[in-house]
Amino acid sequence: MSNSWSRNEERFLARFYENTPNDLLAYALDRPTDAVRKKANRMGFWKNGKPSGNLFVNETGRHYSIDTATRSL
């Protein structure tokens, strides 16, 4: 695992951070939970607690979809 974040990982974080639990994001990105929180905060993102659907991650942790409107990333 690289310490640098790819553009795709940053886009994923920007899209899902606010309303998705950090442990699920960490699993999806294959990064420590604390690294996800720190990166999101450095990018200017904070949690607001509003639900916006469920994020589902396949067993490889590399394909993502959001429950609301069944959109894929």
Buried (B, 14 or more C-beta within 10 A) or exposed (E): EEEEBEEEBEEBBEBBBBBBEBEBBBBBBEBEBEBBBEBBEEEEBEBEEEEEBEBEBEEEEEEBBBEEEEEEE
